[in-house]
Amino acid sequence: MFLIESDSIDAAFHFSVEEFFTRFIKYDEPVLMLWQTDKTVMLGNNQVVSSEVDKSYAREAGIRIVRRSSGGGAIYTDLGTLLYTVIQPIIKEAKTHREEVAAAVIEALSKMGIPAVREGRNDILVEGRKISGFAQYTLDTHICTHGSLLYDTDLDTLTNVLIANYDKLHPKGITSIRSRVTNIKPYMGTDCTVNEFMERLKKELLDGKEFHTYEFSTEELDNINSIFQEKYSNDAWNLRM
């Protein structure tokens, strides 16, 4: 396994790294990324911006809007959120890859005393509230599975910037986005920072596995930057719908 860590807090950069490895770097072993962002709304590939985001609030609050290549719903992330990505060869059904990544995350959280459980296709919950959602996309022979973990995320900002889809919430008896989500931090039992949580999660995810920290070459960074400029930092992609 390869481990990618970066000091960047730009979601567009991390999506560019994901695409570069999924499309061009055909490793036979998994690539794990752990990363963070500044204040960002991440849209699913086919979502309409005006239906998902309060654009006026986002602009006033300095929240970026970045579209990912996977499907799924819009999410809000900030420096209190931890994101994870697993890129690997497609050797099973996409559903199976997704379930295995979810199971690994849940097991790691459980070892930290967090009572995480799976719900539906894409969610991880604690005591009935969502702490993680994940999505996937495939390119040729490889699949990218990625997700978020609400650790100490500003949930008020999350609620204000995302437009609630009440057609989806009401059948579940949920009255608002805010009542649907929660942070992991209160369940840790100690005053653990998001960086300390990331280190503990990394330790659990890599426990018993042989891994190598990946260092980008200059040529690779140039290729990643090309994807960044042409796609994920480009409003023609991010705001196209």
N, C-alpha and C positions, 0 to 999 in steps of 0.2 A: 504494500500500500504506500502511496505517496501522500504527504500532508502538505497542503498549501496554506500558509498564513501570510497576511499582508497588513500593513499599517493603514492602508487606504480605507476611508469611510465613504467612498463614492460607490453607490449601488451600480452605476453604469460600468465602472471598471470591473467589478466582480462579475457582472453578467457577461462582460467581454471575455474574461478569463474562462468562465464556464463554457462559452461557445467555442473558444479557441481549443480547449482540451477535448470537448465533445466532438467537434468537427474534424480537427486536424491531428491531435496527438493520440494515437491509437494504442494506448497502453493496455496490456492484458490484465493488469491488476487495478484495483479501484484507486481513485483519487478522492481524497477527503479535503474539503475546504471548510474552515471556520472563519466567519467574518462578521463585520459590523458596518452600519451605515450612519450617516447623519439623518436628519429628518426627511423621510421619503415615503411617498405612496408608491407602491409597486402594483402595477396593473397586470392582469392576465393578458395574454396575447390578443384575444378577441374582444376585450371589453371596450365600452364607449366611455370616454373620459367624463363627460358631463353627467352620465348616469351613476358614476361611482365616486366622484370626488367633488367636494365643495371647492371649486377653483379659486373663488375669492378668498376663502379662509386659508387655503394653501399658500396663495401668494402673500398674504399679510403675515402669515406665520413662518415664511421662509422654508416651506416644505416643497421638495422637488417631486416631480412626477416622472417615473421611469417605468417603461413597459418591458416585461420579461418575455422570453420566448415560449414559456410554458403557459398552459391554460390556468383555470382556477380563478378565484376571486381576488379583489383588491385587498391589500394589506397595508398597514402603516408600520414603519420601523423607525427607530431612533437609536441613540447610543445605549439605551437600556435594553435593546433587543439583540439577541444572538442569532445568526443565520448559519445554516449548515448546507453543504452540497456534497453529493456523492456522484461521481462520474465513473461509469464502468461499461465493459462490453455487454451487449445485449445477448445474454445466454438463456434467458427465461422470458416469460411474458412480462410486459411492463408492470402489470398488477403485482406480480411476485417480487420484482425489484422494489417496488414502492412499499410493499408490506415488510420486506426485510429491513429496509432503512428505518421505517417506523418502529419496528420491533427493537432495533439496536438503540434508537434514541430513548424509547420507553424503558428499556433495561438499564441504560445509563442513568436515567432520572430516578428510577426505582432504587438504585444503589446509593443514591444521594438522599433517600428518604422521601422522595416526591411521589405521591400516589397517582401516577400518570396512567391513563388508559386510552385505548384507541376507540374512536367513534366514526362510523361511516368510512368513506373512501379516503378522506384527506385531513382528518382532524385528530389531535391529541388533546385530551381534557384532563383537568384536575377538579374533582368534586363537581362535575357537571359543567364546568366552564372551560372555554377553549384557551389553551396556552400555545398551541402550535398548529400550523397548517402547512401542507406541503403539496408540491406539484411536480410534473415531469415533462420532458420533451426528449425526442430522439432525433439523431442526425446520423444517417447511414448505419454504422455498426455499433454506435455507442448511445447510452442513455444517461441523461442528467436528471437526478432527483434532488430537489432542494426544498428547504423549509425554513420557517422562522420559529424562534422561541421567545415568548414574551417573558422576560426576566424582571426588568424594572422599567418597562415601557411607560411613557406618559399616556395613560389610558383616556384621560380627558381629551387630549389632542387627537388621539385615535378616533374617539367618538365624534368629535367635531368635524374632522376632515373627511371621513368616509360617509357616504350617503347610504342609509340603511335600506335594505331590500326587505320590506315587510312581508312580501309574498313568501319569502323563504323563512323568515323569523317566526311569524305568527303560527304556522302549523306545529312548530316545536314548543309553543307556549312562551316564546321569548319576546319581550316588549321593546327591547332596544339593543344596540350593539354593545353598550356599556355593560349590560347585565349578562351578556353572552361570554365575555372574556375576563381573564384574570391574569395576574403576574405570578411567576414562580417564586420570587424572592420571599414572600411571607411564609412559604412552606419549607424554607431552608433551615430554619431553627437557629441560625446565626446571622450576624450582620455581614453578609457575604457580598462583595461588589460584583458587578457583571464580569469584570476581568477575572476575578477569582473563580466565579462560576464557570467561565469558559475554560479555564485551566482544569477544573475538576471534570467537566464534561469531556474534554479532550482525553484526559487520563482514562476515563471509563470506556470511551469509544475505542481507544487504541490498546486497551489492556489485553495482553497476550498476543498482540499482532506485531509482526515485523513491519516497520515503516521507515521511510526516508523523507526528510524535509526537502521539498522541491525548491530549487533556486532557478529563477528565470534567466535565460540568456538574453543578451541585448537584442538578438534577432527575434526571439519570442516576444519580448516586450514591444518591439516595433509592430509585430503582427497583431498583438492584443490591442495596441493603440489604434491600429487601422480599423478594427472591429468597433472599438469605442467611438471613434470619430464618425464612422459611416452609419452606425446603428444606435447604440444605446445612449449616447449623449446627444443624439440628433432629434429635434422636435418632429421631424418628418416621420420618424418611427414612433416616438413616445406619444405624440398627440394626434396620430393619424386617424383616430376614430372618435 
